[in-house]
Amino acid sequence: MTKILITAFEPYDRWSENSSWLALVELTRWFESRSQIVTRRYPVDLQAASDRLRKDLLDGYDYAIHLGQSPGSAVLKIETTGLNIRTDGNRLIDDAPTAYTTPLPTRQLCELLASHRIPAEVSHHAGAYLCNAMLYLSQYFSAQHNLSTRSLFLHLPLTPEQVAGTSAMLPSASTTLMATAIGHILTSLESTSA
């Protein structure tokens, strides 16, 4: 049986909710899977999230799908590359590769979402903070522990409710739309593993 880890983040800064977690909760309400799916909500703290990620990956997954919130984004972003860098310019891991690129077919997944009228794009830079770190560390830990886990990171827009709670005019997407996108990606990965 295919094993899939899906992670999301808790609220941070001015956001009392995190769209990544909201979308994941929505997905669990209706998505039926042939796989064993484990969900996790990580703290917005590099060391704590890193420690939990390493521990979770040691349980042995075929895929690790990481979700993060991207305020200001109008589309779902499928990230290709995790860089070995922190926001202060230092490396996440000394004496480790400069970057890891996801082994999953980002372009095809983007086209899959487009075929379902879900706005998405391939992105080649996941930022320099926790979202980037999750994509990088997921692949680094898998390599270090000889795991077969293939990792992917999805950046999600804010929800309309989050935007309504601010004075900013920011793009948003419904949790239903975002959960549906994640569901299509999971179904695609499951069919590949069958």
Summary of the structure (lengths in Angstrom):
residues: 194
radius of gyration: 15.6
end to end distance: 8.8
largest distance: 47.5
contacts: 648
relative contact order: 0.23
helix: 38%
strand: 24%
